[in-house]
Amino acid sequence: MELDVLLAWCHNQTAQGAHPAAEGVGRDMGNQEAGAAERLRYGIAEWYGRSFVNLTGDDRRSLAALQGRPREERPPNPCLSRGGSVPCTKAGGVCSIRLYQLSSGPQGARVAPAHLGELVTMCPYRFEESDVMFKWVGEEMLDDANPLVVSQVKFLERYGAGAGGAQGGPGGAGVGRIDNVLVRPTRGPMAWCALEIQAVHFSGSGMAGEFRAIGDFQGEGLPFPVGIRRPDYRSSGPKRLLPQLEIKVPTLRRWGKRMAVVVDEGFFSALGEMERVAHISNSDIAWFVMRYDEAKREAKLKPGFVHFTTLEHAVVGLTAGRPVTLEIFEDRIREKLRTVGR
């Protein structure tokens, strides 16, 4: 019964542009829904490439203890998504998060049921696991599953700079390079496509308190997250990804090239509806949506589906939202007024 309540509420939240376990959870809900949802929080799903659920209590406490040391004194942990040959560069080492549900028993927490507990990718390097992403994009875009990959290629230059000059552009901080360019390794005219990777940022409580709580946890099972946080798709999509697409795709389109964008299933499902074009030849952007397979001890990325669209339709999907009802909006005004004492 509780699962049905959670699924129904989360469906309604998604339709309103909200997200499960957002801050202020319990608002606009019935008592039964609020009771179920307030026991949902986002916590670590993968830590330094390892499943948080399958780590032992000692392993979790050991990793938590590392976070209390000055960063320069921490021993390097390998980035498993990149084959383990390079160290992890993400502060705290959290690759992904997921929704946990507070358990009524002594186990502490459990992974939220059904699709609610799916992994949410926090680190863009997580997508590089076993080159699955590159092979899939290469096969779909270039008819070659083994493309050459060139990273961080300069795309914008300052006005007045000659060819190969300074990277940048008017208001172009952070969009001066293309994440990856995939090239078909053949002689003759160069065949290539651009590739952008978009993970998600989170809003709410930082991880420092989480690390301390994990280090102190001595119970059986999983510690329930102490902080309230949520994936911030609004910040990651319209505020970060959209400006990059609006600046880069028009030039790529003039060149007769296309942009591939890699996201996970949670990110794509949080977007507004984007009209699909039937064939790659009519598209500007190809969305490559990755899924996680947790059939084994560690989660593995696998291809999900490709969604071809135009830049204009992508802008609609990244910015569109469904307005709430007048009643809900005015309730939110009253809540804000209460917080300022009026």
Phi and psi restraints in degrees (value plus and minus 20) as a CYANA .aco file:
   2 GLU   PHI     -83.1   -43.1
   2 GLU   PSI     -57.9   -17.9
   3 LEU   PHI     -80.8   -40.8
   3 LEU   PSI     -62.6   -22.6
   4 ASP   PHI     -80.9   -40.9
   4 ASP   PSI     -61.1   -21.1
   5 VAL   PHI     -83.6   -43.6
   5 VAL   PSI     -65.1   -25.1
   6 LEU   PHI     -83.2   -43.2
   6 LEU   PSI     -65.7   -25.7
   7 LEU   PHI     -83.3   -43.3
   7 LEU   PSI     -60.8   -20.8
   8 ALA   PHI     -85.3   -45.3
   8 ALA   PSI     -63.6   -23.6
   9 TRP   PHI     -85.9   -45.9
   9 TRP   PSI     -63.7   -23.7
  10 CYS   PHI     -84.4   -44.4
  10 CYS   PSI     -54.6   -14.6
  11 HIS   PHI     -82.4   -42.4
  11 HIS   PSI     -63.1   -23.1
  12 ASN   PHI     -86.7   -46.7
  12 ASN   PSI     -58.7   -18.7
  13 GLN   PHI     -84.8   -44.8
  13 GLN   PSI     -62.4   -22.4
  14 THR   PHI     -83.2   -43.2
  14 THR   PSI     -59.5   -19.5
  15 ALA   PHI     -83.9   -43.9
  15 ALA   PSI     -46.6    -6.6
  16 GLN   PHI    -114.3   -74.3
  16 GLN   PSI     -15.8    24.2
  17 GLY   PHI      64.8   104.8
  17 GLY   PSI     -10.6    29.4
  18 ALA   PHI    -115.4   -75.4
  18 ALA   PSI    -189.6  -149.6
  19 HIS   PHI    -168.2  -128.2
  19 HIS   PSI     127.1   167.1
  20 PRO   PHI     -74.7   -34.7
  20 PRO   PSI     123.4   163.4
  21 ALA   PHI      43.3    83.3
  21 ALA   PSI       5.0    45.0
  22 ALA   PHI     -88.8   -48.8
  22 ALA   PSI     141.3   181.3
  23 GLU   PHI     -81.5   -41.5
  23 GLU   PSI     123.4   163.4
  24 GLY   PHI      63.2   103.2
  24 GLY   PSI      -0.1    39.9
  25 VAL   PHI     -79.7   -39.7
  25 VAL   PSI     123.6   163.6
  26 GLY   PHI      86.2   126.2
  26 GLY   PSI     -40.0     0.0
  27 ARG   PHI     -96.0   -56.0
  27 ARG   PSI     126.1   166.1
  28 ASP   PHI      42.9    82.9
  28 ASP   PSI       7.6    47.6
  29 MET   PHI    -149.0  -109.0
  29 MET   PSI     137.4   177.4
  30 GLY   PHI     -97.3   -57.3
  30 GLY   PSI     148.5   188.5
  31 ASN   PHI     -80.5   -40.5
  31 ASN   PSI     -60.7   -20.7
  32 GLN   PHI     -86.1   -46.1
  32 GLN   PSI     -62.0   -22.0
  33 GLU   PHI     -85.5   -45.5
  33 GLU   PSI     -63.6   -23.6
  34 ALA   PHI     -82.6   -42.6
  34 ALA   PSI     -60.4   -20.4
  35 GLY   PHI     -82.1   -42.1
  35 GLY   PSI     -55.9   -15.9
  36 ALA   PHI     -96.1   -56.1
  36 ALA   PSI     -64.4   -24.4
  37 ALA   PHI     -93.4   -53.4
  37 ALA   PSI     -49.7    -9.7
  38 GLU   PHI     -88.9   -48.9
  38 GLU   PSI     -31.4     8.6
  39 ARG   PHI    -116.8   -76.8
  39 ARG   PSI      -1.1    38.9
  40 LEU   PHI    -133.9   -93.9
  40 LEU   PSI     108.4   148.4
  41 ARG   PHI    -165.8  -125.8
  41 ARG   PSI     130.9   170.9
  42 TYR   PHI    -105.9   -65.9
  42 TYR   PSI     113.8   153.8
  43 GLY   PHI    -159.8  -119.8
  43 GLY   PSI    -192.7  -152.7
  44 ILE   PHI     -87.8   -47.8
  44 ILE   PSI     113.2   153.2
  45 ALA   PHI    -123.1   -83.1
  45 ALA   PSI     -65.3   -25.3
  46 GLU   PHI    -151.3  -111.3
  46 GLU   PSI     113.3   153.3
  47 TRP   PHI    -145.4  -105.4
  47 TRP   PSI      95.7   135.7
  48 TYR   PHI      30.9    70.9
  48 TYR   PSI      21.8    61.8
  49 GLY   PHI      61.3   101.3
  49 GLY   PSI     -16.2    23.8
  50 ARG   PHI    -136.1   -96.1
  50 ARG   PSI     124.3   164.3
  51 SER   PHI     -84.7   -44.7
  51 SER   PSI     102.9   142.9
  52 PHE   PHI     -82.0   -42.0
  52 PHE   PSI     -57.5   -17.5
  53 VAL   PHI     -82.3   -42.3
  53 VAL   PSI     -57.6   -17.6
  54 ASN   PHI    -113.6   -73.6
  54 ASN   PSI     -22.7    17.3
  55 LEU   PHI     -90.4   -50.4
  55 LEU   PSI     128.3   168.3
  56 THR   PHI     -96.5   -56.5
  56 THR   PSI     143.5   183.5
  57 GLY   PHI     -78.6   -38.6
  57 GLY   PSI     -58.4   -18.4
  58 ASP   PHI     -86.2   -46.2
  58 ASP   PSI     -60.3   -20.3
  59 ASP   PHI     -81.8   -41.8
  59 ASP   PSI     -64.0   -24.0
  60 ARG   PHI     -83.4   -43.4
  60 ARG   PSI     -64.1   -24.1
  61 ARG   PHI     -85.7   -45.7
  61 ARG   PSI     -55.4   -15.4
  62 SER   PHI     -85.2   -45.2
  62 SER   PSI     -64.8   -24.8
  63 LEU   PHI     -86.8   -46.8
  63 LEU   PSI     -55.8   -15.8
  64 ALA   PHI     -85.6   -45.6
  64 ALA   PSI     -58.7   -18.7
  65 ALA   PHI     -83.4   -43.4
  65 ALA   PSI     -53.4   -13.4
  66 LEU   PHI     -79.3   -39.3
  66 LEU   PSI     -57.1   -17.1
  67 GLN   PHI     -89.9   -49.9
  67 GLN   PSI     -37.5     2.5
  68 GLY   PHI    -103.1   -63.1
  68 GLY   PSI     -27.2    12.8
  69 ARG   PHI    -112.8   -72.8
  69 ARG   PSI     133.1   173.1
  70 PRO   PHI     -75.1   -35.1
  70 PRO   PSI     122.4   162.4
  71 ARG   PHI     -77.3   -37.3
  71 ARG   PSI     -57.4   -17.4
  72 GLU   PHI     -90.6   -50.6
  72 GLU   PSI     -35.0     5.0
  73 GLU   PHI    -118.6   -78.6
  73 GLU   PSI     -22.8    17.2
  74 ARG   PHI    -100.4   -60.4
  74 ARG   PSI     114.4   154.4
  75 PRO   PHI     -85.8   -45.8
  75 PRO   PSI     124.4   164.4
  76 PRO   PHI     -87.2   -47.2
  76 PRO   PSI     119.8   159.8
  77 ASN   PHI    -128.2   -88.2
  77 ASN   PSI     113.8   153.8
  78 PRO   PHI     -89.1   -49.1
  78 PRO   PSI     127.2   167.2
  79 CYS   PHI    -104.3   -64.3
  79 CYS   PSI      83.0   123.0
  80 LEU   PHI     -87.7   -47.7
  80 LEU   PSI     -48.6    -8.6
  81 SER   PHI     -86.5   -46.5
  81 SER   PSI     -44.8    -4.8
  82 ARG   PHI    -124.0   -84.0
  82 ARG   PSI       7.0    47.0
  83 GLY   PHI      67.1   107.1
  83 GLY   PSI     -21.4    18.6
  84 GLY   PHI      61.0   101.0
  84 GLY   PSI     -16.0    24.0
  85 SER   PHI    -108.1   -68.1
  85 SER   PSI     -32.5     7.5
  86 VAL   PHI    -147.1  -107.1
  86 VAL   PSI     131.5   171.5
  87 PRO   PHI     -95.8   -55.8
  87 PRO   PSI     133.8   173.8
  88 CYS   PHI     -85.9   -45.9
  88 CYS   PSI     113.7   153.7
  89 THR   PHI    -130.7   -90.7
  89 THR   PSI     -18.3    21.7
  90 LYS   PHI    -108.3   -68.3
  90 LYS   PSI     104.9   144.9
  91 ALA   PHI     -77.2   -37.2
  91 ALA   PSI     105.7   145.7
  92 GLY   PHI      68.7   108.7
  92 GLY   PSI     -41.2    -1.2
  93 GLY   PHI      53.1    93.1
  93 GLY   PSI      -2.2    37.8
  94 VAL   PHI    -105.7   -65.7
  94 VAL   PSI      92.7   132.7
  95 CYS   PHI    -101.4   -61.4
  95 CYS   PSI     -57.8   -17.8
  96 SER   PHI    -174.4  -134.4
  96 SER   PSI     140.2   180.2
  97 ILE   PHI    -145.0  -105.0
  97 ILE   PSI     147.9   187.9
  98 ARG   PHI    -174.6  -134.6
  98 ARG   PSI     147.9   187.9
  99 LEU   PHI    -107.9   -67.9
  99 LEU   PSI     111.2   151.2
 100 TYR   PHI    -134.9   -94.9
 100 TYR   PSI     133.0   173.0
 101 GLN   PHI    -137.4   -97.4
 101 GLN   PSI     113.5   153.5
 102 LEU   PHI     -87.2   -47.2
 102 LEU   PSI     107.6   147.6
 103 SER   PHI    -108.2   -68.2
 103 SER   PSI     126.5   166.5
 104 SER   PHI    -101.0   -61.0
 104 SER   PSI     -32.0     8.0
 105 GLY   PHI    -116.1   -76.1
 105 GLY   PSI    -187.1  -147.1
 106 PRO   PHI     -98.6   -58.6
 106 PRO   PSI     -22.4    17.6
 107 GLN   PHI     -92.5   -52.5
 107 GLN   PSI     -35.1     4.9
 108 GLY   PHI      69.6   109.6
 108 GLY   PSI     -97.3   -57.3
 109 ALA   PHI    -161.7  -121.7
 109 ALA   PSI     143.9   183.9
 110 ARG   PHI    -162.9  -122.9
 110 ARG   PSI     138.8   178.8
 111 VAL   PHI     -83.9   -43.9
 111 VAL   PSI     115.6   155.6
 112 ALA   PHI     -78.9   -38.9
 112 ALA   PSI     126.8   166.8
 113 PRO   PHI     -92.7   -52.7
 113 PRO   PSI     139.1   179.1
 114 ALA   PHI      34.6    74.6
 114 ALA   PSI    -164.1  -124.1
 115 HIS   PHI     -91.2   -51.2
 115 HIS   PSI     -32.5     7.5
 116 LEU   PHI     -81.4   -41.4
 116 LEU   PSI     -50.0   -10.0
 117 GLY   PHI    -112.4   -72.4
 117 GLY   PSI      -7.2    32.8
 118 GLU   PHI     -86.0   -46.0
 118 GLU   PSI     131.1   171.1
 119 LEU   PHI     -90.8   -50.8
 119 LEU   PSI     123.5   163.5
 120 VAL   PHI    -138.0   -98.0
 120 VAL   PSI      99.2   139.2
 121 THR   PHI     -95.8   -55.8
 121 THR   PSI     102.3   142.3
 122 MET   PHI    -122.0   -82.0
 122 MET   PSI     -46.9    -6.9
 123 CYS   PHI    -133.4   -93.4
 123 CYS   PSI     105.9   145.9
 124 PRO   PHI     -81.7   -41.7
 124 PRO   PSI     -48.7    -8.7
 125 TYR   PHI     -86.5   -46.5
 125 TYR   PSI     -38.0     2.0
 126 ARG   PHI     -80.3   -40.3
 126 ARG   PSI     -49.4    -9.4
 127 PHE   PHI     -92.2   -52.2
 127 PHE   PSI     -31.0     9.0
 128 GLU   PHI    -107.0   -67.0
 128 GLU   PSI     -14.0    26.0
 129 GLU   PHI     -73.8   -33.8
 129 GLU   PSI     102.3   142.3
 130 SER   PHI      34.2    74.2
 130 SER   PSI      -0.5    39.5
 131 ASP   PHI      40.0    80.0
 131 ASP   PSI      -0.9    39.1
 132 VAL   PHI     -78.0   -38.0
 132 VAL   PSI     -64.1   -24.1
 133 MET   PHI     -80.9   -40.9
 133 MET   PSI     -69.1   -29.1
 134 PHE   PHI     -83.8   -43.8
 134 PHE   PSI     -61.1   -21.1
 135 LYS   PHI     -83.8   -43.8
 135 LYS   PSI     -63.0   -23.0
 136 TRP   PHI     -85.9   -45.9
 136 TRP   PSI     -68.0   -28.0
 137 VAL   PHI     -83.8   -43.8
 137 VAL   PSI     -62.7   -22.7
 138 GLY   PHI     -80.4   -40.4
 138 GLY   PSI     -61.9   -21.9
 139 GLU   PHI     -86.5   -46.5
 139 GLU   PSI     -61.8   -21.8
 140 GLU   PHI     -95.2   -55.2
 140 GLU   PSI     -58.8   -18.8
 141 MET   PHI    -114.8   -74.8
 141 MET   PSI     -49.6    -9.6
 142 LEU   PHI    -144.3  -104.3
 142 LEU   PSI     -17.6    22.4
 143 ASP   PHI      37.2    77.2
 143 ASP   PSI      15.3    55.3
 144 ASP   PHI    -169.4  -129.4
 144 ASP   PSI      96.5   136.5
 145 ALA   PHI    -101.8   -61.8
 145 ALA   PSI     -19.4    20.6
 146 ASN   PHI    -150.4  -110.4
 146 ASN   PSI      40.2    80.2
 147 PRO   PHI     -93.4   -53.4
 147 PRO   PSI     137.4   177.4
 148 LEU   PHI     -97.9   -57.9
 148 LEU   PSI     121.1   161.1
 149 VAL   PHI    -137.2   -97.2
 149 VAL   PSI     101.8   141.8
 150 VAL   PHI    -134.8   -94.8
 150 VAL   PSI     108.1   148.1
 151 SER   PHI    -125.7   -85.7
 151 SER   PSI     130.5   170.5
 152 GLN   PHI      31.4    71.4
 152 GLN   PSI      41.7    81.7
 153 VAL   PHI    -109.5   -69.5
 153 VAL   PSI     107.1   147.1
 154 LYS   PHI     -82.1   -42.1
 154 LYS   PSI     114.2   154.2
 155 PHE   PHI    -141.8  -101.8
 155 PHE   PSI     -58.4   -18.4
 156 LEU   PHI    -126.9   -86.9
 156 LEU   PSI     128.1   168.1
 157 GLU   PHI    -148.5  -108.5
 157 GLU   PSI     133.7   173.7
 158 ARG   PHI     -87.3   -47.3
 158 ARG   PSI     129.7   169.7
 159 TYR   PHI     -79.2   -39.2
 159 TYR   PSI     114.1   154.1
 160 GLY   PHI      75.8   115.8
 160 GLY   PSI     -34.0     6.0
 161 ALA   PHI    -103.8   -63.8
 161 ALA   PSI     120.9   160.9
 162 GLY   PHI     -98.8   -58.8
 162 GLY   PSI    -198.5  -158.5
 163 ALA   PHI     -79.0   -39.0
 163 ALA   PSI     112.2   152.2
 164 GLY   PHI      57.9    97.9
 164 GLY   PSI      -9.2    30.8
 165 GLY   PHI     -98.7   -58.7
 165 GLY   PSI    -178.1  -138.1
 166 ALA   PHI     -82.7   -42.7
 166 ALA   PSI     121.6   161.6
 167 GLN   PHI    -100.5   -60.5
 167 GLN   PSI     121.4   161.4
 168 GLY   PHI     128.9   168.9
 168 GLY   PSI    -178.4  -138.4
 169 GLY   PHI     141.4   181.4
 169 GLY   PSI     147.0   187.0
 170 PRO   PHI     -82.3   -42.3
 170 PRO   PSI      93.5   133.5
 171 GLY   PHI      47.5    87.5
 171 GLY   PSI       0.0    40.0
 172 GLY   PHI    -119.9   -79.9
 172 GLY   PSI       3.2    43.2
 173 ALA   PHI     -79.3   -39.3
 173 ALA   PSI     107.8   147.8
 174 GLY   PHI      66.5   106.5
 174 GLY   PSI     -25.0    15.0
 175 VAL   PHI    -144.5  -104.5
 175 VAL   PSI      -1.5    38.5
 176 GLY   PHI    -101.6   -61.6
 176 GLY   PSI     -28.4    11.6
 177 ARG   PHI    -150.4  -110.4
 177 ARG   PSI     134.8   174.8
 178 ILE   PHI    -118.6   -78.6
 178 ILE   PSI     112.3   152.3
 179 ASP   PHI     -71.0   -31.0
 179 ASP   PSI     -75.5   -35.5
 180 ASN   PHI    -164.6  -124.6
 180 ASN   PSI     126.7   166.7
 181 VAL   PHI    -140.1  -100.1
 181 VAL   PSI     105.2   145.2
 182 LEU   PHI    -118.6   -78.6
 182 LEU   PSI     110.3   150.3
 183 VAL   PHI    -143.2  -103.2
 183 VAL   PSI     111.8   151.8
 184 ARG   PHI     -96.2   -56.2
 184 ARG   PSI     103.6   143.6
 185 PRO   PHI     -98.8   -58.8
 185 PRO   PSI      50.6    90.6
 186 THR   PHI    -150.7  -110.7
 186 THR   PSI     138.7   178.7
 187 ARG   PHI    -100.1   -60.1
 187 ARG   PSI     144.7   184.7
 188 GLY   PHI      77.3   117.3
 188 GLY   PSI    -180.1  -140.1
 189 PRO   PHI     -76.6   -36.6
 189 PRO   PSI     116.7   156.7
 190 MET   PHI     -91.7   -51.7
 190 MET   PSI     105.8   145.8
 191 ALA   PHI    -127.9   -87.9
 191 ALA   PSI     102.4   142.4
 192 TRP   PHI    -172.8  -132.8
 192 TRP   PSI     145.5   185.5
 193 CYS   PHI    -163.4  -123.4
 193 CYS   PSI     134.2   174.2
 194 ALA   PHI    -107.8   -67.8
 194 ALA   PSI     130.9   170.9
 195 LEU   PHI    -157.6  -117.6
 195 LEU   PSI     101.4   141.4
 196 GLU   PHI    -131.9   -91.9
 196 GLU   PSI     121.7   161.7
 197 ILE   PHI    -135.9   -95.9
 197 ILE   PSI     110.7   150.7
 198 GLN   PHI    -148.3  -108.3
 198 GLN   PSI      88.8   128.8
 199 ALA   PHI    -108.0   -68.0
 199 ALA   PSI    -194.3  -154.3
 200 VAL   PHI    -140.4  -100.4
 200 VAL   PSI     125.2   165.2
 201 HIS   PHI    -114.5   -74.5
 201 HIS   PSI     142.7   182.7
 202 PHE   PHI    -138.4   -98.4
 202 PHE   PSI     134.8   174.8
 203 SER   PHI    -132.3   -92.3
 203 SER   PSI     131.4   171.4
 204 GLY   PHI      94.3   134.3
 204 GLY   PSI    -171.7  -131.7
 205 SER   PHI     -83.2   -43.2
 205 SER   PSI     115.6   155.6
 206 GLY   PHI     -91.3   -51.3
 206 GLY   PSI     157.0   197.0
 207 MET   PHI    -107.6   -67.6
 207 MET   PSI     -30.6     9.4
 208 ALA   PHI     -79.4   -39.4
 208 ALA   PSI     -65.0   -25.0
 209 GLY   PHI     -84.9   -44.9
 209 GLY   PSI     -53.3   -13.3
 210 GLU   PHI     -84.9   -44.9
 210 GLU   PSI     -63.9   -23.9
 211 PHE   PHI     -81.7   -41.7
 211 PHE   PSI     -61.8   -21.8
 212 ARG   PHI     -84.2   -44.2
 212 ARG   PSI     -62.4   -22.4
 213 ALA   PHI     -84.9   -44.9
 213 ALA   PSI     -59.0   -19.0
 214 ILE   PHI     -85.2   -45.2
 214 ILE   PSI     -60.4   -20.4
 215 GLY   PHI     -84.5   -44.5
 215 GLY   PSI     -50.3   -10.3
 216 ASP   PHI    -108.5   -68.5
 216 ASP   PSI     -34.7     5.3
 217 PHE   PHI     -91.7   -51.7
 217 PHE   PSI     103.8   143.8
 218 GLN   PHI    -138.2   -98.2
 218 GLN   PSI     -17.1    22.9
 219 GLY   PHI     -97.3   -57.3
 219 GLY   PSI     158.6   198.6
 220 GLU   PHI    -101.2   -61.2
 220 GLU   PSI     134.7   174.7
 221 GLY   PHI      54.6    94.6
 221 GLY   PSI    -167.5  -127.5
 222 LEU   PHI    -120.2   -80.2
 222 LEU   PSI     118.2   158.2
 223 PRO   PHI     -93.7   -53.7
 223 PRO   PSI     115.5   155.5
 224 PHE   PHI     -95.4   -55.4
 224 PHE   PSI     115.3   155.3
 225 PRO   PHI     -74.6   -34.6
 225 PRO   PSI     118.5   158.5
 226 VAL   PHI    -111.0   -71.0
 226 VAL   PSI     -44.9    -4.9
 227 GLY   PHI    -116.7   -76.7
 227 GLY   PSI     135.3   175.3
 228 ILE   PHI    -123.1   -83.1
 228 ILE   PSI      97.5   137.5
 229 ARG   PHI    -166.1  -126.1
 229 ARG   PSI     147.4   187.4
 230 ARG   PHI    -175.2  -135.2
 230 ARG   PSI     132.8   172.8
 231 PRO   PHI     -82.7   -42.7
 231 PRO   PSI     109.9   149.9
 232 ASP   PHI    -119.9   -79.9
 232 ASP   PSI      59.9    99.9
 233 TYR   PHI     -87.5   -47.5
 233 TYR   PSI     -49.2    -9.2
 234 ARG   PHI     -84.5   -44.5
 234 ARG   PSI     -61.5   -21.5
 235 SER   PHI     -92.2   -52.2
 235 SER   PSI     -61.3   -21.3
 236 SER   PHI     -94.4   -54.4
 236 SER   PSI     -52.2   -12.2
 237 GLY   PHI    -107.7   -67.7
 237 GLY   PSI     -98.9   -58.9
 238 PRO   PHI     -80.8   -40.8
 238 PRO   PSI     -55.8   -15.8
 239 LYS   PHI    -106.6   -66.6
 239 LYS   PSI     -46.9    -6.9
 240 ARG   PHI    -132.8   -92.8
 240 ARG   PSI     -72.4   -32.4
 241 LEU   PHI     -94.4   -54.4
 241 LEU   PSI     -63.5   -23.5
 242 LEU   PHI     -76.8   -36.8
 242 LEU   PSI     -67.9   -27.9
 243 PRO   PHI     -79.1   -39.1
 243 PRO   PSI     -54.7   -14.7
 244 GLN   PHI     -85.2   -45.2
 244 GLN   PSI     -63.7   -23.7
 245 LEU   PHI     -85.6   -45.6
 245 LEU   PSI     -62.2   -22.2
 246 GLU   PHI     -85.6   -45.6
 246 GLU   PSI     -48.9    -8.9
 247 ILE   PHI    -105.9   -65.9
 247 ILE   PSI     -60.1   -20.1
 248 LYS   PHI    -108.7   -68.7
 248 LYS   PSI     -60.9   -20.9
 249 VAL   PHI     -84.3   -44.3
 249 VAL   PSI     -61.3   -21.3
 250 PRO   PHI     -76.6   -36.6
 250 PRO   PSI     -60.1   -20.1
 251 THR   PHI     -88.3   -48.3
 251 THR   PSI     -63.7   -23.7
 252 LEU   PHI     -79.2   -39.2
 252 LEU   PSI     -59.4   -19.4
 253 ARG   PHI     -83.8   -43.8
 253 ARG   PSI     -61.1   -21.1
 254 ARG   PHI     -84.6   -44.6
 254 ARG   PSI     -51.3   -11.3
 255 TRP   PHI    -100.7   -60.7
 255 TRP   PSI     -27.3    12.7
 256 GLY   PHI      58.8    98.8
 256 GLY   PSI       5.0    45.0
 257 LYS   PHI    -134.8   -94.8
 257 LYS   PSI     147.4   187.4
 258 ARG   PHI    -148.1  -108.1
 258 ARG   PSI     140.0   180.0
 259 MET   PHI    -128.8   -88.8
 259 MET   PSI     108.2   148.2
 260 ALA   PHI    -119.2   -79.2
 260 ALA   PSI     115.9   155.9
 261 VAL   PHI    -143.0  -103.0
 261 VAL   PSI     103.8   143.8
 262 VAL   PHI    -124.4   -84.4
 262 VAL   PSI     105.5   145.5
 263 VAL   PHI    -159.6  -119.6
 263 VAL   PSI     149.7   189.7
 264 ASP   PHI    -114.1   -74.1
 264 ASP   PSI     155.2   195.2
 265 GLU   PHI     -86.1   -46.1
 265 GLU   PSI     -55.6   -15.6
 266 GLY   PHI     -84.1   -44.1
 266 GLY   PSI     -61.2   -21.2
 267 PHE   PHI     -82.9   -42.9
 267 PHE   PSI     -68.2   -28.2
 268 PHE   PHI     -84.8   -44.8
 268 PHE   PSI     -58.3   -18.3
 269 SER   PHI     -88.5   -48.5
 269 SER   PSI     -39.9     0.1
 270 ALA   PHI    -103.1   -63.1
 270 ALA   PSI     -29.8    10.2
 271 LEU   PHI     -99.0   -59.0
 271 LEU   PSI     139.0   179.0
 272 GLY   PHI     -91.6   -51.6
 272 GLY   PSI     151.6   191.6
 273 GLU   PHI     -87.1   -47.1
 273 GLU   PSI     112.2   152.2
 274 MET   PHI    -138.6   -98.6
 274 MET   PSI     104.0   144.0
 275 GLU   PHI     -83.0   -43.0
 275 GLU   PSI     109.6   149.6
 276 ARG   PHI    -106.8   -66.8
 276 ARG   PSI     120.0   160.0
 277 VAL   PHI    -118.8   -78.8
 277 VAL   PSI     128.0   168.0
 278 ALA   PHI     -93.5   -53.5
 278 ALA   PSI     -46.5    -6.5
 279 HIS   PHI    -157.4  -117.4
 279 HIS   PSI     127.8   167.8
 280 ILE   PHI     -77.9   -37.9
 280 ILE   PSI     -51.4   -11.4
 281 SER   PHI     -84.4   -44.4
 281 SER   PSI     -41.1    -1.1
 282 ASN   PHI    -120.1   -80.1
 282 ASN   PSI     -12.8    27.2
 283 SER   PHI    -124.7   -84.7
 283 SER   PSI     139.2   179.2
 284 ASP   PHI    -126.0   -86.0
 284 ASP   PSI     -54.7   -14.7
 285 ILE   PHI    -149.9  -109.9
 285 ILE   PSI     117.5   157.5
 286 ALA   PHI    -136.8   -96.8
 286 ALA   PSI      95.5   135.5
 287 TRP   PHI    -105.5   -65.5
 287 TRP   PSI     100.1   140.1
 288 PHE   PHI    -123.8   -83.8
 288 PHE   PSI      91.2   131.2
 289 VAL   PHI    -122.3   -82.3
 289 VAL   PSI      95.1   135.1
 290 MET   PHI    -111.5   -71.5
 290 MET   PSI     129.3   169.3
 291 ARG   PHI    -142.6  -102.6
 291 ARG   PSI     137.1   177.1
 292 TYR   PHI    -123.5   -83.5
 292 TYR   PSI     113.8   153.8
 293 ASP   PHI    -128.7   -88.7
 293 ASP   PSI      96.6   136.6
 294 GLU   PHI    -128.6   -88.6
 294 GLU   PSI       9.1    49.1
 295 ALA   PHI     -87.0   -47.0
 295 ALA   PSI     -46.1    -6.1
 296 LYS   PHI    -129.7   -89.7
 296 LYS   PSI    -196.4  -156.4
 297 ARG   PHI     -80.6   -40.6
 297 ARG   PSI     -59.3   -19.3
 298 GLU   PHI    -130.7   -90.7
 298 GLU   PSI     122.0   162.0
 299 ALA   PHI     -88.0   -48.0
 299 ALA   PSI     119.4   159.4
 300 LYS   PHI    -142.2  -102.2
 300 LYS   PSI     118.2   158.2
 301 LEU   PHI     -98.2   -58.2
 301 LEU   PSI     124.5   164.5
 302 LYS   PHI    -164.8  -124.8
 302 LYS   PSI     134.8   174.8
 303 PRO   PHI     -81.1   -41.1
 303 PRO   PSI     118.9   158.9
 304 GLY   PHI    -122.7   -82.7
 304 GLY   PSI    -104.7   -64.7
 305 PHE   PHI    -171.3  -131.3
 305 PHE   PSI     143.1   183.1
 306 VAL   PHI    -132.5   -92.5
 306 VAL   PSI     116.6   156.6
 307 HIS   PHI    -145.2  -105.2
 307 HIS   PSI      89.2   129.2
 308 PHE   PHI    -107.2   -67.2
 308 PHE   PSI     115.2   155.2
 309 THR   PHI    -172.9  -132.9
 309 THR   PSI     153.3   193.3
 310 THR   PHI    -114.3   -74.3
 310 THR   PSI     146.9   186.9
 311 LEU   PHI     -80.9   -40.9
 311 LEU   PSI     -63.1   -23.1
 312 GLU   PHI     -81.7   -41.7
 312 GLU   PSI     -61.3   -21.3
 313 HIS   PHI     -91.2   -51.2
 313 HIS   PSI     -51.6   -11.6
 314 ALA   PHI     -86.3   -46.3
 314 ALA   PSI     -58.3   -18.3
 315 VAL   PHI     -81.1   -41.1
 315 VAL   PSI     -62.7   -22.7
 316 VAL   PHI     -81.4   -41.4
 316 VAL   PSI     -64.8   -24.8
 317 GLY   PHI     -85.1   -45.1
 317 GLY   PSI     -54.3   -14.3
 318 LEU   PHI    -100.9   -60.9
 318 LEU   PSI     -42.1    -2.1
 319 THR   PHI    -133.0   -93.0
 319 THR   PSI     -40.1    -0.1
 320 ALA   PHI     -91.1   -51.1
 320 ALA   PSI     128.7   168.7
 321 GLY   PHI    -169.8  -129.8
 321 GLY   PSI     136.3   176.3
 322 ARG   PHI    -115.5   -75.5
 322 ARG   PSI     103.8   143.8
 323 PRO   PHI     -86.3   -46.3
 323 PRO   PSI     124.6   164.6
 324 VAL   PHI     -95.9   -55.9
 324 VAL   PSI     152.4   192.4
 325 THR   PHI     -93.4   -53.4
 325 THR   PSI     140.8   180.8
 326 LEU   PHI     -78.4   -38.4
 326 LEU   PSI     -61.5   -21.5
 327 GLU   PHI     -81.0   -41.0
 327 GLU   PSI     -65.9   -25.9
 328 ILE   PHI     -84.4   -44.4
 328 ILE   PSI     -62.3   -22.3
 329 PHE   PHI     -82.4   -42.4
 329 PHE   PSI     -62.9   -22.9
 330 GLU   PHI     -90.4   -50.4
 330 GLU   PSI     -52.0   -12.0
 331 ASP   PHI     -81.3   -41.3
 331 ASP   PSI     -57.6   -17.6
 332 ARG   PHI     -90.4   -50.4
 332 ARG   PSI     -54.7   -14.7
 333 ILE   PHI     -82.2   -42.2
 333 ILE   PSI     -65.4   -25.4
 334 ARG   PHI     -81.3   -41.3
 334 ARG   PSI     -59.3   -19.3
 335 GLU   PHI     -83.0   -43.0
 335 GLU   PSI     -61.8   -21.8
 336 LYS   PHI     -84.1   -44.1
 336 LYS   PSI     -60.8   -20.8
 337 LEU   PHI     -83.9   -43.9
 337 LEU   PSI     -55.9   -15.9
 338 ARG   PHI     -84.2   -44.2
 338 ARG   PSI     -56.7   -16.7
 339 THR   PHI     -89.4   -49.4
 339 THR   PSI     -44.1    -4.1
 340 VAL   PHI    -118.5   -78.5
 340 VAL   PSI     -13.4    26.6
 341 GLY   PHI      56.6    96.6
 341 GLY   PSI      11.8    51.8
